[in-house]
Amino acid sequence: MITIPPLDWTQMLIGLFGGLALFLFGMDQLGEALKAAAGSSMKRILARLTTNRFSSAMTGAGVTAVIQSSSVTTVLVVGFVSAGVMSLSQAVGVILGANVGTTITAQVIAFKVTKWALLLVAVGFGALFFGRSDKLRRYGNILFGLGLIFFGMNLMGEAMAPLRSDPSFLNLMLNMEQPLTGILCGALFTALIQSSSATTGIVVAMASQGFLTLPAGIALALGANIGTCVTALLATIGKSRPALRTAVIHVLFNVMGVLLWLGFIDELAALAIVISPLHPELTGIERLTADVPRQIANANTLFNLINTLLFIGFTGPLALLATRLLPDKPAAMERLIITPKFLDEALLDTPAMALDLARLEVGHLGDQVLLMMLQAQDAIQKRNAVMLRELEKQDDAVDILYAAINTYLSRVGKHTLSEEESREYFRISQANANLEGIGDVLETDLASLGQKTITEGLVPSDAMMMLLNDLFEGVYQALEHAIDAVKKNDQKAAQAVIAMKPEIYRRTQAALERQAQSLAESGETRLETLNAEFELTDKLKRIFSLSKRIARLWAPKEV
């Protein structure tokens, strides 16, 4: 009679949770390294390759496959929707594709490469700690994270191996074949660890030890697709309507997709078996451990790919449904105080993307400054004291955004930045400071100057007002181009500002010459009025100078 030795639960739990900790830490390291290595290019790809629903889906899949985080992809999409760079329908396509991209983790893990785990850790550690370039250290971090994932899987597998002979555990795993039980467990576990990629990776790892059948693995993977919605919902707490709608679309797509397949798990399993390699020469547990991991990975990819193809024709209705579920707030319900539109703490650990959001927020700040300048010109021309006082409130909004951007940049700066990221950090912080300076000129100098002309009855001549309005419009145009250079990373817009220097100089000189002529003709009778005109001209020159400083940050070096 064969006796089964008692299970050493202490050692098993130590190995299981220690391996799980290494696995999750490796997933985090790999994700952060991939985001850092690809972040600066991924945001450009997202912005450019979403011209229709199909390219949006392919772009979402490709970007998420590289950075291994559908949550990060979603956050970027929210920023583009808020900025008007991408429509909500295009965003739906990216979100559909992002689910396909996350399946790459399970595909990689399904290849039995655990024997290379420590080699990857060693090579990655060497490149990470001894590499001289940022690029080499990031690639080292990728290998290091991948090695930890495989090593953690190996530890979990060895720790759980004795459970193969435990009837109660085997019965528990068989219960996972019940679709609702498996889906619920997968959803709860994913909501806990905040990563559907990690859940499907662990499911594949368990299958490689013979603990899971194909239907049970599929049910757990389907649950992971629901559990990952929690991450998207948490990321939108306190965020704008576009952010909330994007999360709602994510939830609708994932939940409806799982419900669609709830009664067809056996058919999905059969399809996965057809496209997966088989090992008929093996039997029993050996064949189970050889066949099932790849079949689960393929079923997970098929589930997300087929769902994307099914829903891709309904991007418009999905966007419309999300808009109806979360309509815009009535204007009276909105808070009067301004808040940042783009700054998202979820991307602080990915400097390239966080800096992109900060740049968009500087563009938001620039739009507020443009509004101030329009109102300043209108108030001075109409001699309206109420409008001039309103500039003080608008400058408060500028100060709020300026402070929020500075705080966000200081948090980004606590991370290790590459040379390119350091240059971008400098550009954004300088543009932020210069725009705040323009706001101060408008609120402190021009507003007080306008009030002075009203209270003291100083009235410039019609000819002088025409010249000053001409100068106002030229400076406004320059400022507008400078802000476009920031918002769109547009070198041509930056060059346009610099090219305007001779024209602004001509308009300034025309105003100064007219003022000098007026002084010669009237003597001291209009001296106070002429001083106000001189001062106004000087402040407009100051605004152009600050606009030119912003433009030079984005202009090509040779300009």
ZIPEPE-V615902 format. One record per helix or strand of 3 or more residues. SS is the DSSP state (H for helix, E for strand). FROM is the first residue (numbers start at 0). TO is the last residue. If there is no record, write none. Layout:
[[SS,FROM,TO] [SS,FROM,TO]]
This chain:
[[H,8,47] [H,52,66] [H,69,82] [H,87,100] [H,103,109] [H,113,129] [H,133,164] [H,166,174] [H,178,192] [H,195,206] [H,213,234] [H,240,260] [H,264,274] [H,283,324] [H,330,332] [H,344,346] [H,350,381] [H,384,411] [H,418,454] [H,461,487] [H,490,498] [H,500,521] [H,526,553]]
